[in-house]
Amino acid sequence: MQHITIYDYLLLPLYLFLFYILVKRRSLKFEDRELRKIFITAFALRMLGAIGYSLMVQYYYGYGDSFTYYEGGNYLRALLLTDINNIKYIFFSAEEIQRLYSFQEGRVGGLNGYIATGSSLAIMKASAIASLVTFNKYLVTSIFFGMFSFMGQWKLFMVFNGINKGKYQKLLAFAVLYTPAIWFWGSGLLKESLCMGGIGFIISILYNAIANKRVIAKDWILLALCVYIVYVIKSYIIVILVTVVFFTILFTFFQKVKIIPVKFALIALTILGIYFFLSYSDFSEQINDLAEESVSQIENFQKNYQVTQQQDESSKAGFEMANIGSSFSSMMARSPVVILSCLYRPFLWESKKLIIFFSSLESTLLLLSTLFVFFKTRIVGFFWLLFADPYIFFCFLITVLFALIIGFTTFNFGTMVRYKIVLLPFMYFMLVNMYARTMEKRKNKMTDTWRDIMPVS
């Protein structure tokens, strides 16, 4: 089905120009010229990602989740335009909307099943709201999603840049904002766009409240809204964020304990308590819920486009569904392989398609970057930094947990590449921050040595 029309191409330049004017005016508030360039470049890449992804699903694949969300948005938009009182449907649950849709459109085909899923319906609602100011054009609606993603990720970058004290600013921008997977898969009419934007706002507001002691009422309203949006779309993201924030606070508390035996005893008791809690917890429901989206995507492609043959072995990312254990011990046994698979695959030799090849190049770059920092910090320094700084600890923990969940619940490389962009900014910041600290330490050491050799008279 053709979703991009001539009207999309006519309206797109106008909206891009309006967005550019807003971004350009905002950039003038930055005194640092390099920061202005980074801001403009990051915006341009997000717009490129939103447009590029839209063109890919229209002219290369011919199908995609994005179209399903757009069609669902069209259905809700039609309700709103029919009667202003239908605004109430925006606040209806997925079950209620599904009953309404089944009654009006019939029980077979169409959006049945898709619209009954709360996470998918949330994107449809967002698409419907955006369509009211985009003349319901697919490309223009997509760049609105890209704009929200850009705004949130810029907030996240500014947090990272502040923690890094402005050092290696351009390197940080390349890692966190310019990485192709982040701006391509995180800018279209997709769940990832709203999640990436929401995460950026959440982290920024929490950081300013905790570290900078800045509490503004409108920020807390935005925080509540973003938490709700991300939770509805992908609840595990909020669960992981809350978990990581809790452990980071606990970590900072342990750092303040100066008596070494007491510190180790507290850490040991905490680890034992967590282990026993997780050991006696039932993870089957959570695992099945998280895996459902990945599996249903593959099944939808097969159903809608007659891809009935067995899935290509070269595209499989992790484990078969039957092999996923729901017990904590089973997850722990497989976690190292799952985490590494999520972070560093697909490997170059596993690429049988062009798009997977580009993804493998990025995975290889991430692997080489990790190894470079690992040896640059002389191995021991790598682990010392992990447990010496709360920000690095936070990013490490959030990276591992996201990689664990995504690795266990994603069954092909194409899906995994898209899902794991949520962890990439944290992973890259951790590596850049470690590198910056190591270089700064060596620079100071060399300066002190030179002063000892050539004392100032």
JOSUL-V230190 format. One record per residue. N is the residue number from 1. RES is the residue in one small letter. SS is DSSP state (a for helix, b for strand, c for the rest). OMEGA is omega in degrees with one decimal (none if undefined). D_FIRST is the distance of its C-alpha to the first C-alpha in whole Angstrom. Layout:
n res ss omega d_first
N RES SS OMEGA D_FIRST
N RES SS OMEGA D_FIRST
This chain:
n res ss omega d_first
1 m c -178.8 0
2 q c 179.0 4
3 h c 178.1 6
4 i c -177.2 9
5 t c 178.5 11
6 i a -179.6 14
7 y a 175.0 16
8 d a -177.7 15
9 y a 178.2 17
10 l a -177.5 20
11 l a -175.3 20
12 l a -179.8 20
13 p a -179.8 23
14 l a -179.4 25
15 y a 177.2 24
16 l a 178.9 25
17 f a 178.5 28
18 l a 177.5 29
19 f a -178.5 29
20 y a 179.0 31
21 i a 179.4 34
22 l a -179.0 34
23 v a 179.4 34
24 k a 178.5 36
25 r a 178.8 39
26 r a -177.6 38
27 s a -178.7 39
28 l c 178.4 42
29 k c 178.3 44
30 f c 178.7 44
31 e c 179.9 48
32 d c -178.6 47
33 r a 178.3 45
34 e a 178.5 43
35 l a 176.5 42
36 r a -179.7 40
37 k a 179.8 39
38 i a -179.6 37
39 f a -179.2 36
40 i a -179.0 34
41 t a 179.7 33
42 a a 176.7 32
43 f a -178.5 30
44 a a -179.7 28
45 l a 177.8 27
46 r a 177.8 25
47 m a 176.6 23
48 l a 179.1 23
49 g a -179.9 22
50 a a -179.7 19
51 i a -178.5 18
52 g a 179.0 18
53 y a -179.7 16
54 s a 179.0 13
55 l a -179.3 13
56 m a -177.6 14
57 v a 179.6 11
58 q a -170.3 8
59 y a -179.9 10
60 y a -180.0 12
61 y a -176.6 11
62 g c -179.8 7
63 y c 177.7 8
64 g c 177.2 11
65 d a -176.6 13
66 s a 179.4 13
67 f a 178.4 9
68 t a 178.5 11
69 y a -180.0 14
70 y a 179.2 12
71 e a 175.6 11
72 g a 176.0 14
73 g a 177.0 16
74 n a 179.6 14
75 y a -179.9 16
76 l a 178.9 19
77 r a 178.8 19
78 a a 177.5 19
79 l a -178.3 22
80 l a -177.5 24
81 l a 178.5 23
82 t a -177.8 25
83 d c -178.1 28
84 i a 178.5 29
85 n a 178.9 31
86 n a 174.2 28
87 i a 179.7 28
88 k a -177.5 30
89 y a 177.4 27
90 i a -177.4 26
91 f a 179.3 29
92 f c 177.2 28
93 s c -180.0 28
94 a a -179.6 25
95 e a -179.8 27
96 e a 178.8 28
97 i a 178.7 24
98 q a 178.6 23
99 r a 178.3 26
100 l a -178.9 25
101 y a 179.6 21
102 s a -179.8 22
103 f a -175.5 24
104 q a -171.1 22
105 e a -177.3 19
106 g c -172.2 20
107 r c -177.0 21
108 v c 173.6 19
109 g c -180.0 15
110 g c -177.9 13
111 l c 179.0 15
112 n c -177.8 18
113 g c 179.0 20
114 y c -175.2 18
115 i c 179.0 19
116 a c 179.5 22
117 t c -175.3 23
118 g a -177.9 25
119 s a 179.1 24
120 s a 179.1 20
121 l a 179.1 21
122 a a 178.4 23
123 i a 177.3 20
124 m a 178.0 18
125 k a 178.8 21
126 a a 177.9 22
127 s a 180.0 18
128 a a -179.9 19
129 i a 179.4 22
130 a a -176.5 21
131 s a -179.7 19
132 l c 178.9 22
133 v c -179.9 23
134 t c -176.4 20
135 f c 178.0 19
136 n c 178.0 16
137 k c -171.4 14
138 y a -178.3 12
139 l a -178.6 15
140 v a 176.6 18
141 t a -179.5 17
142 s a -178.0 17
143 i a 172.7 20
144 f a 175.4 22
145 f a 178.3 21
146 g a 179.7 23
147 m a 178.3 26
148 f a 177.8 27
149 s a 178.7 27
150 f a -177.9 29
151 m a -179.9 31
152 g a -179.4 32
153 q a 175.0 32
154 w a 176.1 35
155 k a 179.1 37
156 l a 178.2 37
157 f a -179.6 38
158 m a 174.4 41
159 v a 179.7 42
160 f a -179.2 42
161 n a 176.9 44
162 g a 177.9 46
163 i a -178.9 47
164 n c 178.8 47
165 k c 176.9 50
166 g c -179.0 48
167 k c -179.0 49
168 y c -175.3 46
169 q a -178.8 44
170 k a 177.5 42
171 l a 178.6 42
172 l a 179.2 40
173 a a 178.2 38
174 f a -176.6 36
175 a a -170.8 36
176 v a -174.7 35
177 l c -172.5 33
178 y c -180.0 32
179 t c -173.9 31
180 p a -178.1 28
181 a a -176.4 26
182 i a -176.3 27
183 w a 179.3 26
184 f a -176.8 23
185 w a -176.9 22
186 g c -175.8 23
187 s c -176.5 22
188 g c 178.3 18
189 l c -172.4 17
190 l c 175.3 18
191 k a -175.9 21
192 e a -178.5 23
193 s a 179.2 23
194 l a 179.7 25
195 c a 179.9 27
196 m a 177.5 28
197 g a -179.5 29
198 g a 179.0 31
199 i a -179.9 33
200 g a 178.6 34
201 f a -178.7 35
202 i a -178.9 37
203 i a -178.7 39
204 s a -178.4 40
205 i a 179.1 41
206 l a 179.6 43
207 y a 179.8 45
208 n a 179.9 46
209 a a -175.4 47
210 i a -174.8 49
211 a c -176.3 50
212 n c 178.9 50
213 k c -179.3 52
214 r c -177.9 49
215 v c 179.2 48
216 i c -175.2 46
217 a a -177.6 45
218 k a 177.0 42
219 d a -179.1 41
220 w a 174.5 42
221 i a 177.5 39
222 l a 178.5 37
223 l a -179.9 38
224 a a -179.9 37
225 l a -179.0 34
226 c a 177.0 33
227 v a 179.9 34
228 y a -178.3 33
229 i a -177.8 29
230 v a -179.6 30
231 y a -180.0 31
232 v a -177.1 29
233 i a -180.0 26
234 k c -172.8 28
235 s a -176.6 32
236 y a 178.4 33
237 i a 179.1 33
238 i a 178.0 35
239 v a 179.8 37
240 i a 178.9 38
241 l a 178.6 39
242 v a 179.7 41
243 t a -177.7 43
244 v a 177.0 43
245 v a 178.9 44
246 f a -178.3 47
247 f a 177.7 48
248 t a 175.6 48
249 i a 177.3 51
250 l a 179.6 53
251 f a 179.3 53
252 t a 177.0 54
253 f a 178.8 57
254 f a -180.0 58
255 q a -178.2 58
256 k a 177.9 61
257 v c -174.2 63
258 k c -179.1 66
259 i c -172.6 67
260 i a -179.7 66
261 p a 179.4 67
262 v a 179.6 65
263 k a -179.6 62
264 f a 179.0 62
265 a a 178.4 63
266 l a 179.1 60
267 i a -179.5 57
268 a a 179.1 58
269 l a 178.8 59
270 t a 180.0 55
271 i a 178.9 54
272 l a 179.7 55
273 g a 178.2 54
274 i a -178.6 51
275 y a -178.1 51
276 f a 178.0 52
277 f a -179.1 50
278 l a -178.8 47
279 s a -177.5 49
280 y c 176.5 49
281 s c 178.4 46
282 d c -176.5 43
283 f c -173.5 40
284 s a -177.5 38
285 e a -179.3 36
286 q a -179.2 35
287 i a -179.4 34
288 n a 179.1 32
289 d a -178.1 30
290 l a -178.6 30
291 a a -173.2 28
292 e a -177.2 26
293 e a -179.6 23
294 s a -177.7 23
295 v a -177.7 24
296 s a 178.6 21
297 q a 179.5 18
298 i a -179.0 19
299 e a 179.1 19
300 n a 177.7 16
301 f a -178.8 14
302 q a -176.8 17
303 k a -173.0 16
304 n a -173.1 12
305 y a 173.2 12
306 q c 175.4 16
307 v c -171.8 17
308 t c -179.6 20
309 q c -179.1 23
310 q c -177.0 25
311 q c -179.6 24
312 d c -178.1 26
313 e a -175.8 29
314 s a -177.8 29
315 s a -178.4 26
316 k c -173.2 28
317 a c -172.2 30
318 g c -173.4 32
319 f c 172.3 33
320 e c -178.8 32
321 m a -177.4 32
322 a a -176.9 35
323 n a -178.4 37
324 i c 177.5 37
325 g c -177.5 40
326 s c -179.7 40
327 s c -179.2 44
328 f a -179.2 45
329 s a 178.5 47
330 s a 178.9 44
331 m a -179.3 42
332 m a -178.2 45
333 a a -176.6 45
334 r a -172.4 42
335 s a -179.2 41
336 p a 179.9 43
337 v a -179.0 40
338 v a -178.6 37
339 i a 180.0 38
340 l a 178.5 38
341 s a -179.7 35
342 c a -175.3 33
343 l a -166.4 35
344 y a 173.2 35
345 r c 5.9 33
346 p c 173.4 31
347 f c -176.2 34
348 l a -177.2 34
349 w a 178.0 34
350 e a -175.6 32
351 s c 176.8 29
352 k c 178.1 27
353 k c -175.3 24
354 l a -176.7 24
355 i a 176.5 22
356 i a 177.8 25
357 f a 178.3 28
358 f a 177.6 27
359 s a 179.5 27
360 s a 176.1 31
361 l a 178.2 32
362 e a 178.5 32
363 s a 177.8 33
364 t a 177.4 36
365 l a 178.3 37
366 l a 178.4 37
367 l a -180.0 39
368 l a 177.8 42
369 s a 178.8 42
370 t a 179.7 43
371 l a 179.6 45
372 f a 179.6 47
373 v a -179.5 47
374 f a -178.7 49
375 f a 177.8 51
376 k a 178.1 52
377 t c 178.3 53
378 r c 172.8 55
379 i c -179.4 53
380 v a 179.3 56
381 g a 178.4 55
382 f a -178.6 51
383 f a 176.8 52
384 w a 179.1 55
385 l a 179.1 52
386 l a -174.8 50
387 f c 178.1 53
388 a c -176.4 54
389 d c -176.9 52
390 p a -179.9 50
391 y a 177.4 47
392 i a 177.8 46
393 f a 178.6 47
394 f a -177.9 44
395 c a 178.4 42
396 f a -177.8 43
397 l a -178.8 43
398 i a 177.2 39
399 t a -178.1 38
400 v a -177.7 40
401 l a 177.1 38
402 f a 179.6 35
403 a a 179.9 35
404 l a -178.0 37
405 i a -178.4 34
406 i a 179.3 31
407 g a -179.1 33
408 f a -171.6 33
409 t a -178.9 30
410 t c -167.9 28
411 f c 172.7 27
412 n c -173.5 25
413 f a -178.3 26
414 g a 179.4 22
415 t a -177.3 22
416 m a 179.7 26
417 v a -179.3 26
418 r a -176.1 23
419 y a -171.6 26
420 k c 178.4 29
421 i a -179.5 28
422 v a -177.7 30
423 l a -173.3 33
424 l a 178.7 33
425 p a -179.3 35
426 f a 178.3 38
427 m a -178.1 38
428 y a 177.9 38
429 f a 178.8 41
430 m a -179.3 43
431 l a 179.7 43
432 v a -179.6 44
433 n a 177.1 46
434 m a 179.3 48
435 y a -179.2 48
436 a a 179.7 50
437 r a -179.0 52
438 t a 179.9 54
439 m a 179.6 54
440 e a 179.9 56
441 k a 179.4 58
442 r a 178.8 59
443 k a 178.4 59
444 n a 179.7 62
445 k a 178.5 64
446 m a 178.5 64
447 t a 179.1 65
448 d a 179.8 68
449 t a 180.0 69
450 w a 177.7 69
451 r a 177.7 71
452 d a -178.7 74
453 i a -178.8 74
454 m c -177.7 75
455 p c 179.3 76
456 v c -178.1 76
457 s c none 80
